[in-house]
Amino acid sequence: MSASVVVILVLAVGTYAFRLVGPALHGRVVLPARVRELLAAGAVVLLAALLATGALTERGGFAGWARPAGVLVAVALAWRRAPFPVVVLGAAVTAAGLRALGVR
């Protein structure tokens, strides 16, 4: 068996075990309120970091101004509670329009 297959199997078993732990321990482990607050804040920070790296970087460098402008338009539309397709199309049209004008 190749090393790649072993790694894939180990990751599959680990993922299954990790997903099984939640329902198995539900109600048995009680986390303090402060730990729950920190976990919630950590999730928000992790998602913000993922958004920032996806919106601002490409191949290890700055992605240009068109992509962040599209993200800002999407944020504004989402804040105004626009439907999801409108948010996505607004971001795409903004980024494509800026790129068509030569803004990278």
N, C-alpha and C positions, 0 to 999 in steps of 0.2 A: 504494500500500500504506500502511495507517495505521501510526502510530507504535506502537500496541499490538501489531500483528502483527510488526513488526520486533523489538521487545523480546522477544516470545515466541520468535521464531526464534533470536535471539542467545543467549537463555538455554538453549534446547534444544541448540544446537550446543555451547555451553560445557559443559553438563552431560554430553553425550556424550563430548566430548574429555576432560573430567576423569575420567570413568569408564574411558576407554580408556588413560589414562596409567598406571594401576596395573598392569594385566597387561603392558603394553609395557615398563615399567621394572623389573618384578620380577626380582630377581637382578642387575641392572646397577648399582643404586644401593644402597650399604650405609651405613646411618645409624649413627653412633656410639651406644654404649649410653646415654649421658646424654641424647641427643636422643630416643631411643625412650622413656626414662623420662618425660621432659618431655611428650611427646605423649600418653602414657597418662594422666598426671596431668591434662593439659589436657582430655582427653575426660571424665574423671570430674568435673572442676570445671564444665565446660559442661553436663553432664547434671544436676548438682546445682542449678545456676542455673536451668535450664529447669524442673525440678521445683518449686523455690521460687517462681518467678514464677507458675507454673500453679496452685499450691496456695494461695498467699497473696494474689494480686491478682485484681481483676476491674474492668475499665473504668478502669484507672489508679489504683485505690484498694484499700484492704484488703477482702478478700472476706468477712470475717466469721469466726466461730469454728467453724462447722459443717464447712466444707471442710477446714481444717487438722486437725480432729479425725478426720475420715474418712481423711485421709492417714496420720495417726499409727496408726490402727487397721490400715490396709493394711500399713504398715511392720512393725508387730508381728506380724501374721499371716504376712507373707512371711519374717520372721526365724525364725518357728517352722516354716517350710517347709510352710505350708498350700498346698493346690492353688490355682492361679490363679483359678478361678471363685469360690472361697471368699474370696480376698483382695479381689477386685473387689466381690462382694456385701457383704462386711463393711464396706468403706469406704462403699458406697452406702447401706446400711441405717443406718450411724452418722450420716452427713451428713443423710439424709432424716429420721431420727428426731429429731435435734437441731433441724432446721428446723421440724418439726411441733410441737415444744415451744416454738417461738418464738425459738430461738437462731439468730442470723444470723451 
